[in-house]
Amino acid sequence: MASPHGIATGDIGTLGRVPAPPPPRERPARRITDLDYPKIAAWVAIGFLIAVTATTALFASSGPSILVPRSTASFPNWMAGPLHGLFGHLPEARPSLEILSSIALIAMFCAYGMALAFIRTVSMRALWVVVGVLAVLVLLTPPLQLTDVFDYLGYARLGALHGLNPYTHVLGDMGRDPVNVFSTWHNLHSPYGELWTVLSYPLGLLPLSVATWTLKVVTIGAGVALLWLVAACARRLGRDERFPVAFLALNPIFIAYALGGFHNDVFMLVASTAAIALFLDRHDRAAGALVIIGVAIKFMALLILPFMVLVAWRAGRRWRVLQGALLAAVPLVALSLLLFGPTLPNVATQTKILTPFSIPNLLGLAVGVGGGTHSVLRDMTIAVALVTIYQLVRYMRDPTRDWLAGAGWATLVLIASASWLMPWYVIWLLPLAALGRSRALRGAALALTLFLILTVGPGTTYLLEIHNISPLHTPAGRASRALEHRLVGGG
């Protein structure tokens, strides 16, 4: 029976009643076999690298320690940075800190290897976020490991503030300049390229605190730019850019030494890697010019020039790379002569100093000639030339060979020939190894990274000292230490 309004009388009792919702479906439990283990492993490794970098930043900012050289002489608030006093203090026992620092670097290397193995499970956008986090953490950290940042500023102040030529005068000639409290090489003429010196002069006119933070910000910016250029090169080569970027960005030496020490090698690599990117786009003259700009910052950038010239020649592009190099070299040489006269960076003196675990010193000990003698260093220099020529000849015979890998092998031997072997030198090799097709070269770059971590780490130095072991207990080693002592001088 229907109501006058057309509603069945049997429905009147249900008017306004909301129908009961259907029972919720139970979501099936996610099986453990469904988890994305490679992605989890990648993020665990990346998270560990970030955690160690953050911990280092906090502890290094907390007070004077071996993490920040010369901080025991002076550790002003502007050096400590905004993280000062936020979290605890480092252990006061130096041996404990040295051992912990080395363990942390070794653990970072293991995490680095795991991250590389699974990096393709991480999006490029996420990887750039990781780069940004690491960059900020390092920026907030006092200069780590060595004092090069203050040597740069010292030479800038020597010329811009005191009117003295950094290639004919030394930092000790500035007397009581405040930078000498933090710098090291008080009796060494500048070993850095003239363009680097000119570009650093404006910093010499600033208060030391402002100059230091300006250089830190610019160096971190250059580091991020270098990673962007590596990604750009990978895209031009038609490759996934995640691995090449991570190969450099997550390397513990790149984080803790190259960026953490705010070294000018990063600027040299920006110029040389930009040259590679332009060369891959067939902008040969601009590429040649940028190589020379890199050389004017640090000389070793010159090594990729013959490879570019040969590749361009075989591709029918003839002399364009050399033309660009010449166009850049002429004004740079003129500027150097105008400002500094007929002087050159003092690289020769530094090549007479030995580090205990430099390859020439170890080879000299292994063959029984007394470590890194003059003859061993000469033979290593010849080896660099021979390997470079060999790689160039291989490309001439087979143009399908990877010229980036060839330049990488030559760079590896150049690093191995260094008598004064510093850990951040490995970053000269990393972009070439990341972009080249040679797995063997990448393996060699990883092996060199681990070798440097094990031999240069503070814990190794401590263990050798307590057992009275020194690879420099030779006539060549004693002569090297005497020279180093004279170059450090007072101050």
C-alpha positions, 0 to 999 in steps of 0.5 A: 500500500502506498502513501499519498506521497508515493512512498510504500507503507512498508518503507516508512520504518526505514526512512532516515536510517543510514544503511550500515557500511559494509565490513572493512576489508582486511589488508593482507599482511605484507610478506617479508619477501615483498620488502624492497631490500636493495632500496632499504640497503641504499637508504641505510647506507646513505643514512649512516653517511649523513649520521657520521657527517652530522656527528663529526660536525657537532663534535668538531664544533664543540671544542679544540681537537685533532679534528680541527688543526691548530684549534688547540692554539686558538678556537674562536667562536667564528671558527667553531660555527653555529653548532658550537656547544649544542652537543657534548664534547669529544673525549679528551684522550687523544689516542681514543679520538684518533682511533675513533676517527679512523674507525668512522672513516672505514665505516663510511667507506663500507657504507659508501660501497653499499650505497653504490651497489644499490644507488639505482633504487634511489631517485635522482631527486632524492639523491640531490636532497642527500647532496644538499644535506651533506653540503649544509652539514659540512658547511657548518663544520670547522675546517677539518684535518689540515689548515690549507684554507688558512694557507689560501687566505694567508697568501691572499692577505700577503698580496692584497693586504701587505703588498707582497708577492706570494711567489717571492715572499712567504707567510712568515714575512707578514709577522703577527698577521692573525692568519699565521696562528692558523696557517702552516707553511710559513716559509713556503712560496705559494704553490698555487696557480696565479689565477687562484691567487688573483681570485683570492685577493678580495678575501685578503681584504676582509676580516679573517672571520668573514673571509673564512666563511666566504671561502667556505660557502664558495667552496661548498657551492663549487662542490655542488656545481662539480656534482651537477657537471658530473651529472650533465656529462653523464646525460651527454654520454647517455648514462644514468646520472645517479651512479656517477654523482654518488661515486663522487658525492658519497665518497668519504674522502670527498666529504671529510677531506675535500669539502671538509677541508675546503680545498681549492682542488674542487675549483680546479675540478669544476673547470676541468669537468666543465671543459669535458661537458663542453667538449662532449657538446662539441664546443671545443674552443671553450673546452680548451679554454676551461682546461687552461683555467683549471691549470691556472688554479692547479697545474694537474688539470693539464693532463686531460688536454692531450686527450681532448686534442687527440679526440678532436683531431680524430673527429675532424675538428683539428686544432680547435681545442688548442686554439681555445687553450691558447686564447685563454693562456695568453691573457692569463700569462699576461696577467701573471706577468703584470701582477707577479713578474716572471715567477711560477708556483712553487710546486718543485719544493713541495715535491721534495717532501715525503709523506710516510705512505706515499707510493714512491716512498713505499716503492723505494722501501720495497726495492731496498733503495731507502724510500722515496729517493731522488731516483725513485721520484724521477722514475715515477715522473717518467712513469706518468709520461709513459702511461699517458703516451701509452693511453694516447697511442691506444686511442690512436689505434682504436678510436672506439676506446674510451678517452675518459678512462685513458685520462683516468689511468694517467691521472691515477699514475700521477697521483701515485707519483706524488711524494707529498700524497694527500688523501683528497688527491683521489678526487682528481680521479673520481669524476673520470672514473665515474664517467669512463666505461672502465670498471677496472678504473673504478675499482682502482679508484675505490682501492685508492680511496681505501688505501688513503683512509687506512694509511693517512687516518689518525689512528694509523699515525697513532699506532705507528708512533706507539710501536716506534715505526716510521716509513721515514726512518731513512736518509731520504725521510730524514731529509724530507722532515728537515725540509718540512720543518724549515718550511713550517718555521715558527708562528 
